[in-house]
Amino acid sequence: MFGARCDLLMDIVVLSMIIILPLLWYSYKKVKHERKFKVHKNIQLIMFIILFFVVLLFEYDMKQNGGIFEMVKGSSYEGTGFLNFMIYFHTFLSITTSFIWILLVIASLIKFGGNNPHPGKFSKTHKKWGRIGMWDMALTCITGVIVYVFGFVL
């Protein structure tokens, strides 16, 4: 898709990471500055559902192609400390992001209720872990794009 040596599934994963960054910022602005809690909730749930399926596709793709190190063969950065570090760091961030987001979504749905979410006792905890999760997700997206560029484009 972007002149890369990878398949369409990998392109879809990278495209979704590029789309997530502005959505994260938009969702944050809606809740922080405009206090649009329902909009924030809906954006987060839509991103959560979409990324859930994108991650499933990604894992399937990895399994079918022998893993990331097999897939980046042919890159001019294959086997370098930089690319290997970025792959491992991105994997670490992906795992921590997944745990934070899954737990925060479940806890928030329980604590804030269904159709009309509003601040409550859980708000302080939600804000703290939401910020951590947002930065974790942003770094996951950025490192994912870096892995894509150095592993499949260059």
C-alpha positions in Angstrom: 0.0 0.0 0.0 2.7 2.5 1.0 5.4 1.0 -1.1 6.1 -1.6 1.6 7.2 -5.2 1.5 4.3 -6.4 3.5 0.8 -7.7 3.0 -2.5 -5.8 3.1 -3.3 -6.9 6.7 -0.1 -5.2 7.9 -1.0 -2.0 6.0 -4.5 -2.0 7.6 -2.9 -2.3 11.1 -0.6 0.6 10.4 -3.4 2.7 8.9 -5.5 2.1 12.0 -2.6 3.2 14.2 -2.3 6.5 12.2 -6.1 7.1 12.5 -6.1 6.3 16.3 -3.8 9.2 17.2 -6.2 12.1 16.2 -9.2 10.2 17.6 -7.4 9.9 21.0 -6.8 13.6 21.0 -10.4 14.4 19.9 -11.9 12.1 22.5 -9.6 13.7 25.2 -10.6 17.3 24.1 -14.3 16.4 24.1 -14.3 15.1 27.7 -11.6 17.6 29.1 -12.7 20.9 27.6 -16.4 20.3 26.6 -17.4 17.8 29.3 -19.0 15.6 26.6 -18.8 12.4 28.5 -21.1 10.4 26.2 -19.2 11.4 23.1 -15.9 10.4 24.9 -17.4 7.1 25.9 -18.7 6.4 22.4 -15.4 7.3 20.7 -13.5 5.1 23.1 -15.8 2.1 22.6 -15.7 2.4 18.8 -11.9 2.6 18.9 -11.8 -0.3 21.3 -14.0 -2.5 19.1 -12.2 -1.6 15.9 -8.8 -2.2 17.4 -9.8 -5.5 19.0 -10.5 -6.8 15.5 -7.4 -5.2 14.0 -5.3 -6.8 16.7 -6.9 -10.2 15.9 -6.1 -9.7 12.2 -2.5 -8.7 13.1 -2.0 -11.7 15.3 -3.4 -14.0 12.6 -1.1 -12.3 10.1 2.0 -12.8 12.3 1.2 -16.4 12.8 0.6 -17.0 9.1 3.9 -15.4 8.2 6.2 -16.8 10.8 6.4 -13.9 13.2 7.6 -10.3 12.9 11.3 -11.2 12.5 10.5 -13.4 9.6 8.3 -10.7 8.1 11.0 -8.0 8.3 13.5 -10.1 6.3 14.6 -8.1 3.3 14.7 -4.8 5.3 18.0 -3.0 5.2 17.5 -2.7 9.0 16.9 -6.5 9.5 18.8 -7.8 12.5 20.0 -4.4 13.6 19.9 -3.4 17.3 17.7 -0.5 16.4 14.9 -2.4 14.7 15.1 -5.3 17.2 14.8 -2.8 20.1 11.9 -1.0 18.4 10.1 -4.4 17.8 10.5 -5.4 21.5 9.6 -2.0 22.8 6.6 -1.8 20.6 5.5 -5.2 21.8 5.9 -4.2 25.4 3.8 -1.1 24.8 1.2 -3.0 23.0 0.8 -5.4 25.9 0.6 -2.7 28.5 -1.8 -0.7 26.4 -4.0 -3.7 26.0 -4.2 -4.4 29.7 -4.8 -0.8 30.7 -7.5 -0.3 28.0 -9.3 -3.5 28.6 -9.4 -3.0 32.4 -10.3 0.7 32.1 -13.1 0.1 29.6 -14.7 -2.7 31.7 -14.3 -0.7 35.0 -15.6 2.5 33.4 -18.7 0.7 31.9 -19.4 -0.7 35.4 -18.7 2.5 37.4 -20.1 5.2 35.1 -23.1 3.3 34.0 -24.7 2.9 30.6 -26.4 5.6 28.6 -25.6 8.8 30.5 -22.0 8.6 31.9 -21.1 11.4 34.3 -18.4 12.1 36.9 -18.4 10.2 40.1 -16.2 8.5 42.7 -14.3 6.6 40.0 -13.4 9.8 38.1 -10.0 10.4 39.7 -8.9 6.8 39.0 -10.4 7.0 35.5 -8.5 10.2 34.7 -5.2 8.9 36.0 -5.4 5.6 34.1 -7.0 7.2 31.1 -4.0 9.6 30.8 -1.5 6.7 31.2 -3.4 4.6 28.7 -3.6 7.5 26.2 0.1 8.1 26.3 0.7 4.3 26.2 -1.5 4.1 23.1 0.1 7.1 21.5 3.6 5.5 22.0 2.3 2.2 20.7 1.1 3.9 17.5 4.3 5.9 17.1 6.6 2.8 17.6 4.3 0.8 15.4 4.8 3.2 12.5 8.5 3.3 13.2 8.6 -0.6 13.0 6.6 -0.5 9.8 8.9 2.1 8.2 12.2 0.5 9.2 10.9 -3.1 8.8 8.9 -2.9 5.7 9.6 0.3 3.8 13.4 0.9 4.1 
